[in-house]
Amino acid sequence: LRRCIMAVNYNKLWKKLIDMEMSRTEMRLKAGISTKALAKLGRNESVNIDILVKICAALNCDITDIMEIIETTEVKQ
């Protein structure tokens, strides 16, 4: 049995930080988000939209510049 699942991916955020020559810690402090939220982002886990808005404001970008929704397939046995 195959099931389609939508998942969040923050690779765009990490690439943007590299392009801006900014560390994850610098971004976290500038955006005012917690280390727990940063860890969730690092694991591609869902976070509150307020966190994403803070990051966008700190980086002066749009939400589509830092994340994307990807389709994955789960196989159940």
PQR file of N, CA, C, O and H, with PARSE charges and radii, in Angstrom:
ATOM      1  N   LEU A   1       0.858  -1.187   0.000 -0.4000 1.5000
ATOM      2  CA  LEU A   1       0.000   0.000   0.000 -0.0000 2.0000
ATOM      3  C   LEU A   1       0.896   1.239   0.000  0.5500 1.7000
ATOM      4  O   LEU A   1       1.757   1.397   0.865 -0.5500 1.4000
ATOM      5  N   ARG A   2       0.683   2.098  -0.965 -0.4000 1.5000
ATOM      6  CA  ARG A   2       1.462   3.338  -1.080 -0.0000 2.0000
ATOM      7  C   ARG A   2       0.567   4.513  -0.730  0.5500 1.7000
ATOM      8  O   ARG A   2      -0.612   4.549  -1.082 -0.5500 1.4000
ATOM      9  H   ARG A   2      -0.016   1.970  -1.668  0.4000 1.0000
ATOM     10  N   ARG A   3       1.150   5.463  -0.037 -0.4000 1.5000
ATOM     11  CA  ARG A   3       0.395   6.639   0.378 -0.0000 2.0000
ATOM     12  C   ARG A   3       1.230   7.882   0.117  0.5500 1.7000
ATOM     13  O   ARG A   3       2.414   7.922   0.451 -0.5500 1.4000
ATOM     14  H   ARG A   3       2.108   5.434   0.249  0.4000 1.0000
ATOM     15  N   CYS A   4       0.620   8.886  -0.471 -0.4000 1.5000
ATOM     16  CA  CYS A   4       1.305  10.146  -0.755 -0.0000 2.0000
ATOM     17  C   CYS A   4       1.239  11.045   0.478  0.5500 1.7000
ATOM     18  O   CYS A   4       0.174  11.251   1.060 -0.5500 1.4000
ATOM     19  H   CYS A   4      -0.342   8.854  -0.742  0.4000 1.0000
ATOM     20  N   ILE A   5       2.403  11.574   0.865 -0.4000 1.5000
ATOM     21  CA  ILE A   5       2.484  12.440   2.040 -0.0000 2.0000
ATOM     22  C   ILE A   5       3.175  13.738   1.638  0.5500 1.7000
ATOM     23  O   ILE A   5       4.147  13.726   0.883 -0.5500 1.4000
ATOM     24  H   ILE A   5       3.269  11.406   0.392  0.4000 1.0000
ATOM     25  N   MET A   6       2.677  14.835   2.140 -0.4000 1.5000
ATOM     26  CA  MET A   6       3.315  16.126   1.906 -0.0000 2.0000
ATOM     27  C   MET A   6       4.201  16.424   3.114  0.5500 1.7000
ATOM     28  O   MET A   6       3.786  16.266   4.262 -0.5500 1.4000
ATOM     29  H   MET A   6       1.888  14.845   2.754  0.4000 1.0000
ATOM     30  N   ALA A   7       5.427  16.857   2.830 -0.4000 1.5000
ATOM     31  CA  ALA A   7       6.378  17.149   3.896 -0.0000 2.0000
ATOM     32  C   ALA A   7       7.013  18.517   3.656  0.5500 1.7000
ATOM     33  O   ALA A   7       7.089  18.985   2.521 -0.5500 1.4000
ATOM     34  H   ALA A   7       5.764  16.985   1.897  0.4000 1.0000
ATOM     35  N   VAL A   8       7.460  19.142   4.720 -0.4000 1.5000
ATOM     36  CA  VAL A   8       8.106  20.446   4.632 -0.0000 2.0000
ATOM     37  C   VAL A   8       9.618  20.250   4.501  0.5500 1.7000
ATOM     38  O   VAL A   8      10.185  19.311   5.059 -0.5500 1.4000
ATOM     39  H   VAL A   8       7.398  18.762   5.643  0.4000 1.0000
ATOM     40  N   ASN A   9      10.253  21.146   3.760 -0.4000 1.5000
ATOM     41  CA  ASN A   9      11.698  21.077   3.552 -0.0000 2.0000
ATOM     42  C   ASN A   9      12.261  22.495   3.631  0.5500 1.7000
ATOM     43  O   ASN A   9      11.760  23.409   2.975 -0.5500 1.4000
ATOM     44  H   ASN A   9       9.791  21.909   3.306  0.4000 1.0000
ATOM     45  N   TYR A  10      13.306  22.667   4.439 -0.4000 1.5000
ATOM     46  CA  TYR A  10      13.893  23.993   4.659 -0.0000 2.0000
ATOM     47  C   TYR A  10      15.255  24.160   3.984  0.5500 1.7000
ATOM     48  O   TYR A  10      16.021  25.038   4.379 -0.5500 1.4000
ATOM     49  H   TYR A  10      13.713  21.925   4.971  0.4000 1.0000
ATOM     50  N   ASN A  11      15.574  23.349   2.986 -0.4000 1.5000
ATOM     51  CA  ASN A  11      16.865  23.467   2.297 -0.0000 2.0000
ATOM     52  C   ASN A  11      17.086  24.856   1.701  0.5500 1.7000
ATOM     53  O   ASN A  11      18.215  25.343   1.646 -0.5500 1.4000
ATOM     54  H   ASN A  11      14.951  22.636   2.665  0.4000 1.0000
ATOM     55  N   LYS A  12      16.009  25.485   1.260 -0.4000 1.5000
ATOM     56  CA  LYS A  12      16.130  26.842   0.712 -0.0000 2.0000
ATOM     57  C   LYS A  12      16.633  27.825   1.770  0.5500 1.7000
ATOM     58  O   LYS A  12      17.395  28.740   1.457 -0.5500 1.4000
ATOM     59  H   LYS A  12      15.091  25.089   1.305  0.4000 1.0000
ATOM     60  N   LEU A  13      16.211  27.637   3.012 -0.4000 1.5000
ATOM     61  CA  LEU A  13      16.660  28.501   4.104 -0.0000 2.0000
ATOM     62  C   LEU A  13      18.165  28.349   4.317  0.5500 1.7000
ATOM     63  O   LEU A  13      18.881  29.343   4.432 -0.5500 1.4000
ATOM     64  H   LEU A  13      15.592  26.893   3.266  0.4000 1.0000
ATOM     65  N   TRP A  14      18.642  27.107   4.369 -0.4000 1.5000
ATOM     66  CA  TRP A  14      20.070  26.876   4.614 -0.0000 2.0000
ATOM     67  C   TRP A  14      20.911  27.418   3.463  0.5500 1.7000
ATOM     68  O   TRP A  14      21.994  27.957   3.688 -0.5500 1.4000
ATOM     69  H   TRP A  14      18.060  26.299   4.276  0.4000 1.0000
ATOM     70  N   LYS A  15      20.421  27.279   2.231 -0.4000 1.5000
ATOM     71  CA  LYS A  15      21.147  27.825   1.077 -0.0000 2.0000
ATOM     72  C   LYS A  15      21.184  29.349   1.150  0.5500 1.7000
ATOM     73  O   LYS A  15      22.206  29.969   0.854 -0.5500 1.4000
ATOM     74  H   LYS A  15      19.541  26.841   2.048  0.4000 1.0000
ATOM     75  N   LYS A  16      20.060  29.948   1.547 -0.4000 1.5000
ATOM     76  CA  LYS A  16      19.989  31.410   1.663 -0.0000 2.0000
ATOM     77  C   LYS A  16      20.987  31.913   2.708  0.5500 1.7000
ATOM     78  O   LYS A  16      21.662  32.919   2.492 -0.5500 1.4000
ATOM     79  H   LYS A  16      19.230  29.445   1.788  0.4000 1.0000
ATOM     80  N   LEU A  17      21.077  31.222   3.824 -0.4000 1.5000
ATOM     81  CA  LEU A  17      22.031  31.623   4.867 -0.0000 2.0000
ATOM     82  C   LEU A  17      23.467  31.543   4.348  0.5500 1.7000
ATOM     83  O   LEU A  17      24.280  32.422   4.633 -0.5500 1.4000
ATOM     84  H   LEU A  17      20.529  30.404   4.000  0.4000 1.0000
ATOM     85  N   ILE A  18      23.778  30.494   3.590 -0.4000 1.5000
ATOM     86  CA  ILE A  18      25.116  30.374   3.000 -0.0000 2.0000
ATOM     87  C   ILE A  18      25.372  31.538   2.054  0.5500 1.7000
ATOM     88  O   ILE A  18      26.438  32.152   2.092 -0.5500 1.4000
ATOM     89  H   ILE A  18      23.117  29.780   3.359  0.4000 1.0000
ATOM     90  N   ASP A  19      24.393  31.840   1.204 -0.4000 1.5000
ATOM     91  CA  ASP A  19      24.539  32.946   0.249 -0.0000 2.0000
ATOM     92  C   ASP A  19      24.723  34.286   0.966  0.5500 1.7000
ATOM     93  O   ASP A  19      25.436  35.163   0.479 -0.5500 1.4000
ATOM     94  H   ASP A  19      23.527  31.341   1.173  0.4000 1.0000
ATOM     95  N   MET A  20      24.083  34.438   2.116 -0.4000 1.5000
ATOM     96  CA  MET A  20      24.182  35.672   2.896 -0.0000 2.0000
ATOM     97  C   MET A  20      25.390  35.667   3.837  0.5500 1.7000
ATOM     98  O   MET A  20      25.652  36.650   4.531 -0.5500 1.4000
ATOM     99  H   MET A  20      23.503  33.725   2.512  0.4000 1.0000
ATOM    100  N   GLU A  21      26.113  34.559   3.851 -0.4000 1.5000
ATOM    101  CA  GLU A  21      27.248  34.388   4.769 -0.0000 2.0000
ATOM    102  C   GLU A  21      26.825  34.622   6.218  0.5500 1.7000
ATOM    103  O   GLU A  21      27.497  35.324   6.974 -0.5500 1.4000
ATOM    104  H   GLU A  21      25.901  33.761   3.288  0.4000 1.0000
ATOM    105  N   MET A  22      25.698  34.020   6.583 -0.4000 1.5000
ATOM    106  CA  MET A  22      25.136  34.143   7.925 -0.0000 2.0000
ATOM    107  C   MET A  22      25.027  32.753   8.542  0.5500 1.7000
ATOM    108  O   MET A  22      24.599  31.809   7.878 -0.5500 1.4000
ATOM    109  H   MET A  22      25.152  33.450   5.969  0.4000 1.0000
ATOM    110  N   SER A  23      25.409  32.624   9.796 -0.4000 1.5000
ATOM    111  CA  SER A  23      25.305  31.333  10.469 -0.0000 2.0000
ATOM    112  C   SER A  23      23.867  31.107  10.949  0.5500 1.7000
ATOM    113  O   SER A  23      23.063  32.036  11.023 -0.5500 1.4000
ATOM    114  H   SER A  23      25.758  33.390  10.336  0.4000 1.0000
ATOM    115  N   ARG A  24      23.576  29.871  11.267 -0.4000 1.5000
ATOM    116  CA  ARG A  24      22.251  29.540  11.804 -0.0000 2.0000
ATOM    117  C   ARG A  24      22.022  30.282  13.115  0.5500 1.7000
ATOM    118  O   ARG A  24      20.920  30.762  13.378 -0.5500 1.4000
ATOM    119  H   ARG A  24      24.228  29.116  11.207  0.4000 1.0000
ATOM    120  N   THR A  25      23.059  30.373  13.932 -0.4000 1.5000
ATOM    121  CA  THR A  25      22.937  31.075  15.217 -0.0000 2.0000
ATOM    122  C   THR A  25      22.678  32.560  15.010  0.5500 1.7000
ATOM    123  O   THR A  25      21.839  33.146  15.695 -0.5500 1.4000
ATOM    124  H   THR A  25      23.954  29.983  13.718  0.4000 1.0000
ATOM    125  N   GLU A  26      23.394  33.174  14.067 -0.4000 1.5000
ATOM    126  CA  GLU A  26      23.166  34.592  13.775 -0.0000 2.0000
ATOM    127  C   GLU A  26      21.727  34.818  13.314  0.5500 1.7000
ATOM    128  O   GLU A  26      21.078  35.775  13.736 -0.5500 1.4000
ATOM    129  H   GLU A  26      24.075  32.698  13.510  0.4000 1.0000
ATOM    130  N   MET A  27      21.232  33.935  12.447 -0.4000 1.5000
ATOM    131  CA  MET A  27      19.851  34.054  11.972 -0.0000 2.0000
ATOM    132  C   MET A  27      18.872  33.879  13.125  0.5500 1.7000
ATOM    133  O   MET A  27      17.887  34.611  13.224 -0.5500 1.4000
ATOM    134  H   MET A  27      21.759  33.157  12.103  0.4000 1.0000
ATOM    135  N   ARG A  28      19.140  32.910  13.997 -0.4000 1.5000
ATOM    136  CA  ARG A  28      18.260  32.654  15.132 -0.0000 2.0000
ATOM    137  C   ARG A  28      18.158  33.881  16.029  0.5500 1.7000
ATOM    138  O   ARG A  28      17.065  34.255  16.454 -0.5500 1.4000
ATOM    139  H   ARG A  28      19.940  32.315  13.916  0.4000 1.0000
ATOM    140  N   LEU A  29      19.289  34.502  16.314 -0.4000 1.5000
ATOM    141  CA  LEU A  29      19.301  35.686  17.169 -0.0000 2.0000
ATOM    142  C   LEU A  29      18.621  36.873  16.496  0.5500 1.7000
ATOM    143  O   LEU A  29      17.855  37.596  17.134 -0.5500 1.4000
ATOM    144  H   LEU A  29      20.177  34.199  15.969  0.4000 1.0000
ATOM    145  N   LYS A  30      18.898  37.075  15.215 -0.4000 1.5000
ATOM    146  CA  LYS A  30      18.302  38.189  14.482 -0.0000 2.0000
ATOM    147  C   LYS A  30      16.783  38.037  14.382  0.5500 1.7000
ATOM    148  O   LYS A  30      16.044  39.017  14.482 -0.5500 1.4000
ATOM    149  H   LYS A  30      19.520  36.488  14.697  0.4000 1.0000
ATOM    150  N   ALA A  31      16.328  36.798  14.186 -0.4000 1.5000
ATOM    151  CA  ALA A  31      14.888  36.545  14.045 -0.0000 2.0000
ATOM    152  C   ALA A  31      14.187  36.443  15.400  0.5500 1.7000
ATOM    153  O   ALA A  31      12.963  36.558  15.476 -0.5500 1.4000
ATOM    154  H   ALA A  31      16.928  36.002  14.105  0.4000 1.0000
ATOM    155  N   GLY A  32      14.950  36.231  16.459 -0.4000 1.5000
ATOM    156  CA  GLY A  32      14.346  36.103  17.789 -0.0000 2.0000
ATOM    157  C   GLY A  32      13.601  34.795  17.970  0.5500 1.7000
ATOM    158  O   GLY A  32      12.534  34.761  18.584 -0.5500 1.4000
ATOM    159  H   GLY A  32      15.944  36.138  16.397  0.4000 1.0000
ATOM    160  N   ILE A  33      14.169  33.702  17.429 -0.4000 1.5000
ATOM    161  CA  ILE A  33      13.530  32.400  17.604 -0.0000 2.0000
ATOM    162  C   ILE A  33      14.360  31.549  18.567  0.5500 1.7000
ATOM    163  O   ILE A  33      15.540  31.823  18.787 -0.5500 1.4000
ATOM    164  H   ILE A  33      15.035  33.729  16.931  0.4000 1.0000
ATOM    165  N   SER A  34      13.750  30.536  19.127 -0.4000 1.5000
ATOM    166  CA  SER A  34      14.413  29.699  20.129 -0.0000 2.0000
ATOM    167  C   SER A  34      15.333  28.662  19.490  0.5500 1.7000
ATOM    168  O   SER A  34      15.243  28.373  18.297 -0.5500 1.4000
ATOM    169  H   SER A  34      12.791  30.313  18.949  0.4000 1.0000
ATOM    170  N   THR A  35      16.214  28.115  20.316 -0.4000 1.5000
ATOM    171  CA  THR A  35      17.079  27.032  19.837 -0.0000 2.0000
ATOM    172  C   THR A  35      16.241  25.798  19.512  0.5500 1.7000
ATOM    173  O   THR A  35      16.591  25.030  18.616 -0.5500 1.4000
ATOM    174  H   THR A  35      16.287  28.349  21.285  0.4000 1.0000
ATOM    175  N   LYS A  36      15.159  25.608  20.219 -0.4000 1.5000
ATOM    176  CA  LYS A  36      14.259  24.478  19.944 -0.0000 2.0000
ATOM    177  C   LYS A  36      13.649  24.621  18.547  0.5500 1.7000
ATOM    178  O   LYS A  36      13.571  23.647  17.798 -0.5500 1.4000
ATOM    179  H   LYS A  36      14.875  26.232  20.947  0.4000 1.0000
ATOM    180  N   ALA A  37      13.221  25.825  18.204 -0.4000 1.5000
ATOM    181  CA  ALA A  37      12.647  26.057  16.876 -0.0000 2.0000
ATOM    182  C   ALA A  37      13.698  25.829  15.793  0.5500 1.7000
ATOM    183  O   ALA A  37      13.402  25.247  14.750 -0.5500 1.4000
ATOM    184  H   ALA A  37      13.284  26.616  18.812  0.4000 1.0000
ATOM    185  N   LEU A  38      14.917  26.286  16.039 -0.4000 1.5000
ATOM    186  CA  LEU A  38      15.997  26.090  15.075 -0.0000 2.0000
ATOM    187  C   LEU A  38      16.284  24.602  14.885  0.5500 1.7000
ATOM    188  O   LEU A  38      16.527  24.150  13.765 -0.5500 1.4000
ATOM    189  H   LEU A  38      15.157  26.759  16.886  0.4000 1.0000
ATOM    190  N   ALA A  39      16.257  23.853  15.965 -0.4000 1.5000
ATOM    191  CA  ALA A  39      16.483  22.409  15.880 -0.0000 2.0000
ATOM    192  C   ALA A  39      15.394  21.731  15.055  0.5500 1.7000
ATOM    193  O   ALA A  39      15.682  20.834  14.262 -0.5500 1.4000
ATOM    194  H   ALA A  39      16.059  24.219  16.874  0.4000 1.0000
ATOM    195  N   LYS A  40      14.142  22.158  15.240 -0.4000 1.5000
ATOM    196  CA  LYS A  40      13.038  21.596  14.447 -0.0000 2.0000
ATOM    197  C   LYS A  40      13.221  21.900  12.965  0.5500 1.7000
ATOM    198  O   LYS A  40      12.969  21.044  12.116 -0.5500 1.4000
ATOM    199  H   LYS A  40      13.908  22.886  15.884  0.4000 1.0000
ATOM    200  N   LEU A  41      13.657  23.107  12.657 -0.4000 1.5000
ATOM    201  CA  LEU A  41      13.925  23.474  11.269 -0.0000 2.0000
ATOM    202  C   LEU A  41      15.020  22.581  10.689  0.5500 1.7000
ATOM    203  O   LEU A  41      14.934  22.138   9.544 -0.5500 1.4000
ATOM    204  H   LEU A  41      13.862  23.801  13.347  0.4000 1.0000
ATOM    205  N   GLY A  42      16.044  22.327  11.491 -0.4000 1.5000
ATOM    206  CA  GLY A  42      17.145  21.487  11.058 -0.0000 2.0000
ATOM    207  C   GLY A  42      16.738  20.056  10.766  0.5500 1.7000
ATOM    208  O   GLY A  42      17.390  19.366   9.982 -0.5500 1.4000
ATOM    209  H   GLY A  42      16.114  22.687  12.421  0.4000 1.0000
ATOM    210  N   ARG A  43      15.655  19.608  11.399 -0.4000 1.5000
ATOM    211  CA  ARG A  43      15.140  18.254  11.180 -0.0000 2.0000
ATOM    212  C   ARG A  43      13.978  18.235  10.178  0.5500 1.7000
ATOM    213  O   ARG A  43      13.312  17.214  10.012 -0.5500 1.4000
ATOM    214  H   ARG A  43      15.126  20.169  12.036  0.4000 1.0000
ATOM    215  N   ASN A  44      13.743  19.374   9.513 -0.4000 1.5000
ATOM    216  CA  ASN A  44      12.625  19.504   8.563 -0.0000 2.0000
ATOM    217  C   ASN A  44      11.288  19.151   9.200  0.5500 1.7000
ATOM    218  O   ASN A  44      10.440  18.510   8.579 -0.5500 1.4000
ATOM    219  H   ASN A  44      14.285  20.204   9.648  0.4000 1.0000
ATOM    220  N   GLU A  45      11.112  19.576  10.441 -0.4000 1.5000
ATOM    221  CA  GLU A  45       9.848  19.373  11.137 -0.0000 2.0000
ATOM    222  C   GLU A  45       8.991  20.630  11.016  0.5500 1.7000
ATOM    223  O   GLU A  45       9.497  21.718  10.741 -0.5500 1.4000
ATOM    224  H   GLU A  45      11.800  20.097  10.946  0.4000 1.0000
ATOM    225  N   SER A  46       7.704  20.464  11.224 -0.4000 1.5000
ATOM    226  CA  SER A  46       6.793  21.600  11.167 -0.0000 2.0000
ATOM    227  C   SER A  46       7.047  22.550  12.340  0.5500 1.7000
ATOM    228  O   SER A  46       7.318  22.122  13.462 -0.5500 1.4000
ATOM    229  H   SER A  46       7.293  19.580  11.447  0.4000 1.0000
ATOM    230  N   VAL A  47       6.951  23.847  12.050 -0.4000 1.5000
ATOM    231  CA  VAL A  47       7.059  24.870  13.091 -0.0000 2.0000
ATOM    232  C   VAL A  47       5.880  25.823  12.940  0.5500 1.7000
ATOM    233  O   VAL A  47       5.214  25.852  11.905 -0.5500 1.4000
ATOM    234  H   VAL A  47       6.731  24.194  11.138  0.4000 1.0000
ATOM    235  N   ASN A  48       5.640  26.590  13.974 -0.4000 1.5000
ATOM    236  CA  ASN A  48       4.568  27.572  13.967 -0.0000 2.0000
ATOM    237  C   ASN A  48       4.837  28.608  12.869  0.5500 1.7000
ATOM    238  O   ASN A  48       5.984  28.995  12.645 -0.5500 1.4000
ATOM    239  H   ASN A  48       6.181  26.566  14.815  0.4000 1.0000
ATOM    240  N   ILE A  49       3.802  29.043  12.203 -0.4000 1.5000
ATOM    241  CA  ILE A  49       3.944  30.024  11.116 -0.0000 2.0000
ATOM    242  C   ILE A  49       4.581  31.316  11.619  0.5500 1.7000
ATOM    243  O   ILE A  49       5.265  31.998  10.856 -0.5500 1.4000
ATOM    244  H   ILE A  49       2.871  28.729  12.384  0.4000 1.0000
ATOM    245  N   ASP A  50       4.370  31.663  12.886 -0.4000 1.5000
ATOM    246  CA  ASP A  50       4.973  32.872  13.452 -0.0000 2.0000
ATOM    247  C   ASP A  50       6.502  32.816  13.378  0.5500 1.7000
ATOM    248  O   ASP A  50       7.157  33.834  13.157 -0.5500 1.4000
ATOM    249  H   ASP A  50       3.814  31.109  13.505  0.4000 1.0000
ATOM    250  N   ILE A  51       7.056  31.636  13.562 -0.4000 1.5000
ATOM    251  CA  ILE A  51       8.513  31.464  13.472 -0.0000 2.0000
ATOM    252  C   ILE A  51       8.978  31.742  12.054  0.5500 1.7000
ATOM    253  O   ILE A  51       9.976  32.434  11.849 -0.5500 1.4000
ATOM    254  H   ILE A  51       6.524  30.809  13.742  0.4000 1.0000
ATOM    255  N   LEU A  52       8.263  31.210  11.078 -0.4000 1.5000
ATOM    256  CA  LEU A  52       8.627  31.435   9.673 -0.0000 2.0000
ATOM    257  C   LEU A  52       8.505  32.911   9.303  0.5500 1.7000
ATOM    258  O   LEU A  52       9.324  33.428   8.543 -0.5500 1.4000
ATOM    259  H   LEU A  52       7.453  30.649  11.245  0.4000 1.0000
ATOM    260  N   VAL A  53       7.498  33.587   9.830 -0.4000 1.5000
ATOM    261  CA  VAL A  53       7.316  35.017   9.572 -0.0000 2.0000
ATOM    262  C   VAL A  53       8.485  35.815  10.171  0.5500 1.7000
ATOM    263  O   VAL A  53       8.992  36.743   9.540 -0.5500 1.4000
ATOM    264  H   VAL A  53       6.833  33.167  10.447  0.4000 1.0000
ATOM    265  N   LYS A  54       8.906  35.453  11.378 -0.4000 1.5000
ATOM    266  CA  LYS A  54      10.046  36.138  12.008 -0.0000 2.0000
ATOM    267  C   LYS A  54      11.314  35.963  11.185  0.5500 1.7000
ATOM    268  O   LYS A  54      12.091  36.904  11.022 -0.5500 1.4000
ATOM    269  H   LYS A  54       8.494  34.700  11.890  0.4000 1.0000
ATOM    270  N   ILE A  55      11.522  34.754  10.667 -0.4000 1.5000
ATOM    271  CA  ILE A  55      12.704  34.490   9.846 -0.0000 2.0000
ATOM    272  C   ILE A  55      12.646  35.313   8.564  0.5500 1.7000
ATOM    273  O   ILE A  55      13.641  35.914   8.160 -0.5500 1.4000
ATOM    274  H   ILE A  55      10.892  33.990  10.799  0.4000 1.0000
ATOM    275  N   CYS A  56      11.479  35.338   7.930 -0.4000 1.5000
ATOM    276  CA  CYS A  56      11.312  36.123   6.703 -0.0000 2.0000
ATOM    277  C   CYS A  56      11.586  37.606   6.958  0.5500 1.7000
ATOM    278  O   CYS A  56      12.228  38.269   6.144 -0.5500 1.4000
ATOM    279  H   CYS A  56      10.671  34.850   8.258  0.4000 1.0000
ATOM    280  N   ALA A  57      11.109  38.116   8.070 -0.4000 1.5000
ATOM    281  CA  ALA A  57      11.343  39.523   8.402 -0.0000 2.0000
ATOM    282  C   ALA A  57      12.829  39.776   8.630  0.5500 1.7000
ATOM    283  O   ALA A  57      13.363  40.789   8.177 -0.5500 1.4000
ATOM    284  H   ALA A  57      10.588  37.577   8.732  0.4000 1.0000
ATOM    285  N   ALA A  58      13.492  38.871   9.322 -0.4000 1.5000
ATOM    286  CA  ALA A  58      14.917  39.036   9.621 -0.0000 2.0000
ATOM    287  C   ALA A  58      15.770  38.957   8.358  0.5500 1.7000
ATOM    288  O   ALA A  58      16.779  39.651   8.240 -0.5500 1.4000
ATOM    289  H   ALA A  58      13.058  38.048   9.690  0.4000 1.0000
ATOM    290  N   LEU A  59      15.362  38.109   7.416 -0.4000 1.5000
ATOM    291  CA  LEU A  59      16.132  37.918   6.187 -0.0000 2.0000
ATOM    292  C   LEU A  59      15.612  38.759   5.024  0.5500 1.7000
ATOM    293  O   LEU A  59      16.168  38.733   3.926 -0.5500 1.4000
ATOM    294  H   LEU A  59      14.541  37.544   7.512  0.4000 1.0000
ATOM    295  N   ASN A  60      14.532  39.510   5.282 -0.4000 1.5000
ATOM    296  CA  ASN A  60      13.913  40.352   4.256 -0.0000 2.0000
ATOM    297  C   ASN A  60      13.583  39.537   3.003  0.5500 1.7000
ATOM    298  O   ASN A  60      14.017  39.855   1.896 -0.5500 1.4000
ATOM    299  H   ASN A  60      14.080  39.532   6.174  0.4000 1.0000
ATOM    300  N   CYS A  61      12.797  38.471   3.217 -0.4000 1.5000
ATOM    301  CA  CYS A  61      12.447  37.596   2.104 -0.0000 2.0000
ATOM    302  C   CYS A  61      11.019  37.087   2.259  0.5500 1.7000
ATOM    303  O   CYS A  61      10.340  37.393   3.239 -0.5500 1.4000
ATOM    304  H   CYS A  61      12.445  38.212   4.116  0.4000 1.0000
ATOM    305  N   ASP A  62      10.584  36.322   1.298 -0.4000 1.5000
ATOM    306  CA  ASP A  62       9.251  35.722   1.287 -0.0000 2.0000
ATOM    307  C   ASP A  62       9.339  34.286   1.797  0.5500 1.7000
ATOM    308  O   ASP A  62      10.407  33.675   1.763 -0.5500 1.4000
ATOM    309  H   ASP A  62      11.136  36.073   0.502  0.4000 1.0000
ATOM    310  N   ILE A  63       8.230  33.755   2.263 -0.4000 1.5000
ATOM    311  CA  ILE A  63       8.224  32.395   2.811 -0.0000 2.0000
ATOM    312  C   ILE A  63       8.656  31.354   1.777  0.5500 1.7000
ATOM    313  O   ILE A  63       9.254  30.339   2.136 -0.5500 1.4000
ATOM    314  H   ILE A  63       7.362  34.251   2.290  0.4000 1.0000
ATOM    315  N   THR A  64       8.363  31.593   0.515 -0.4000 1.5000
ATOM    316  CA  THR A  64       8.773  30.646  -0.533 -0.0000 2.0000
ATOM    317  C   THR A  64      10.277  30.666  -0.764  0.5500 1.7000
ATOM    318  O   THR A  64      10.813  29.782  -1.432 -0.5500 1.4000
ATOM    319  H   THR A  64       7.877  32.417   0.223  0.4000 1.0000
ATOM    320  N   ASP A  65      10.969  31.674  -0.213 -0.4000 1.5000
ATOM    321  CA  ASP A  65      12.424  31.744  -0.320 -0.0000 2.0000
ATOM    322  C   ASP A  65      13.126  30.877   0.724  0.5500 1.7000
ATOM    323  O   ASP A  65      14.327  30.628   0.621 -0.5500 1.4000
ATOM    324  H   ASP A  65      10.534  32.392   0.330  0.4000 1.0000
ATOM    325  N   ILE A  66      12.369  30.414   1.740 -0.4000 1.5000
ATOM    326  CA  ILE A  66      13.014  29.667   2.823 -0.0000 2.0000
ATOM    327  C   ILE A  66      12.475  28.257   3.005  0.5500 1.7000
ATOM    328  O   ILE A  66      13.065  27.469   3.744 -0.5500 1.4000
ATOM    329  H   ILE A  66      11.394  30.617   1.824  0.4000 1.0000
ATOM    330  N   MET A  67      11.385  27.922   2.359 -0.4000 1.5000
ATOM    331  CA  MET A  67      10.815  26.581   2.540 -0.0000 2.0000
ATOM    332  C   MET A  67      10.050  26.137   1.316  0.5500 1.7000
ATOM    333  O   MET A  67       9.685  26.943   0.460 -0.5500 1.4000
ATOM    334  H   MET A  67      10.906  28.562   1.759  0.4000 1.0000
ATOM    335  N   GLU A  68       9.814  24.842   1.251 -0.4000 1.5000
ATOM    336  CA  GLU A  68       8.947  24.299   0.218 -0.0000 2.0000
ATOM    337  C   GLU A  68       8.245  23.063   0.759  0.5500 1.7000
ATOM    338  O   GLU A  68       8.705  22.424   1.706 -0.5500 1.4000
ATOM    339  H   GLU A  68      10.110  24.187   1.947  0.4000 1.0000
ATOM    340  N   ILE A  69       7.137  22.750   0.140 -0.4000 1.5000
ATOM    341  CA  ILE A  69       6.387  21.551   0.486 -0.0000 2.0000
ATOM    342  C   ILE A  69       6.713  20.511  -0.588  0.5500 1.7000
ATOM    343  O   ILE A  69       6.542  20.753  -1.782 -0.5500 1.4000
ATOM    344  H   ILE A  69       6.764  23.269  -0.629  0.4000 1.0000
ATOM    345  N   ILE A  70       7.184  19.355  -0.136 -0.4000 1.5000
ATOM    346  CA  ILE A  70       7.542  18.320  -1.102 -0.0000 2.0000
ATOM    347  C   ILE A  70       6.639  17.098  -0.906  0.5500 1.7000
ATOM    348  O   ILE A  70       6.136  16.842   0.188 -0.5500 1.4000
ATOM    349  H   ILE A  70       7.324  19.158   0.834  0.4000 1.0000
ATOM    350  N   GLU A  71       6.455  16.376  -1.970 -0.4000 1.5000
ATOM    351  CA  GLU A  71       5.618  15.182  -1.943 -0.0000 2.0000
ATOM    352  C   GLU A  71       6.520  13.967  -1.750  0.5500 1.7000
ATOM    353  O   GLU A  71       7.494  13.783  -2.480 -0.5500 1.4000
ATOM    354  H   GLU A  71       6.863  16.584  -2.859  0.4000 1.0000
ATOM    355  N   THR A  72       6.192  13.155  -0.775 -0.4000 1.5000
ATOM    356  CA  THR A  72       6.936  11.926  -0.553 -0.0000 2.0000
ATOM    357  C   THR A  72       5.963  10.756  -0.598  0.5500 1.7000
ATOM    358  O   THR A  72       4.751  10.942  -0.482 -0.5500 1.4000
ATOM    359  H   THR A  72       5.401  13.305  -0.182  0.4000 1.0000
ATOM    360  N   THR A  73       6.480   9.589  -0.762 -0.4000 1.5000
ATOM    361  CA  THR A  73       5.631   8.400  -0.806 -0.0000 2.0000
ATOM    362  C   THR A  73       5.988   7.491   0.359  0.5500 1.7000
ATOM    363  O   THR A  73       7.156   7.180   0.591 -0.5500 1.4000
ATOM    364  H   THR A  73       7.464   9.438  -0.857  0.4000 1.0000
ATOM    365  N   GLU A  74       4.975   7.079   1.075 -0.4000 1.5000
ATOM    366  CA  GLU A  74       5.169   6.177   2.200 -0.0000 2.0000
ATOM    367  C   GLU A  74       4.660   4.799   1.795  0.5500 1.7000
ATOM    368  O   GLU A  74       3.578   4.676   1.220 -0.5500 1.4000
ATOM    369  H   GLU A  74       4.026   7.332   0.887  0.4000 1.0000
ATOM    370  N   VAL A  75       5.422   3.786   2.088 -0.4000 1.5000
ATOM    371  CA  VAL A  75       5.019   2.421   1.772 -0.0000 2.0000
ATOM    372  C   VAL A  75       4.643   1.720   3.064  0.5500 1.7000
ATOM    373  O   VAL A  75       5.459   1.598   3.977 -0.5500 1.4000
ATOM    374  H   VAL A  75       6.301   3.886   2.554  0.4000 1.0000
ATOM    375  N   LYS A  76       3.403   1.259   3.134 -0.4000 1.5000
ATOM    376  CA  LYS A  76       2.916   0.529   4.316 -0.0000 2.0000
ATOM    377  C   LYS A  76       2.901  -0.956   3.988  0.5500 1.7000
ATOM    378  O   LYS A  76       2.498  -1.362   2.899 -0.5500 1.4000
ATOM    379  H   LYS A  76       2.739   1.358   2.392  0.4000 1.0000
ATOM    380  N   GLN A  77       3.346  -1.754   4.945 -0.4000 1.5000
ATOM    381  CA  GLN A  77       3.346  -3.199   4.723 -0.0000 2.0000
ATOM    382  C   GLN A  77       2.352  -3.881   5.606  0.5500 1.7000
ATOM    383  O   GLN A  77       2.216  -5.103   5.553 -0.5500 1.4000
ATOM    384  H   GLN A  77       3.674  -1.424   5.830  0.4000 1.0000
TER
END
